[in-house]
Amino acid sequence: MTVQIKPAPIRRAVTVKASQERAFRIFTSDIGRWWPSTHHIGAAPYKANVLEPRQGGRWYEIGEDGSEADWGHVLAWEPPSRLLLAWQLDAQHRFDPTLVTEVEVLFTPQDDGRTRVELEHRLLERYGEDAQKVADSVGSPNGWGRVLELFADAANA
């Protein structure tokens, strides 16, 4: 008998010293500038991460040799308040077009001019037997926590 593992969604948040519009732009258009180079899947050394600015757009990385490695695609593009991405990396961090988990990022303006950025990575149960392993990885301090820390550094600069 196989037990279905359903880990809780991974949730992380930061508040940055940037307007809602600027925070959204830095997270999306400038993602290649702040995304951690250690978090890449391509065979070539990492150069940049790209989000195409539209629903249905690609999410991919570019290697130093110009090669591209798909990560997923944009499910919802609602500037400056919401971004919904399809994360299509398997438990070994390889692109799998048949696997879709979701990464939702909300940008909420605060009264003091800052913006709260909340990230949720959900549907991790779609990893089956690897669900808890993936949840532990993306939920670790080196996972989404590190990604948001680097984003906050860029947004606060």
C-alpha positions, 0 to 999 in steps of 0.5 A: 500500500502506497501512502500519499504524501501531501506536504504543506505548501512552502511559504516565505515572505520578505518586506522590501524598501521598494514600491510595489511596482519596483519590487515586481519589476526587480523580481521579474525583469531583473531576476537574472541580476539577483537569482543565485548562480548556485541555483541552476540546472543547465550543463553550462555555467550559469549566466542569467534567469529569464521570465518572459513578461506575459501569461504563457511566457517561458521561465528559463535559464541561460548558460554562459555558452548561450544554452537554455534550460527550461524551468517552467512557464508563467501561468499568471502575469498581473503586474504589479501585484501577482505572479504565478509560475509553473515550476516544472523541475523534477526531484533531481532538478531536471525539467519535466514538461509533465510535472507542474507545481506552482510558485505564487508571488504576491506584492502587497504595498505597505503604508510606509512605502515598502512592499511585502513580498509573499511566496508560496510553492504549492502542489508538492504532492505531485512529486509522489514519493519524492514530495517530502524530499522536495518540500524539505529542499525548497523549504530549507534556508538555502531554498526559497529563503535564500532566493528571497534574501537575494531578491530583498538585497537587490530591492533594498539597494 
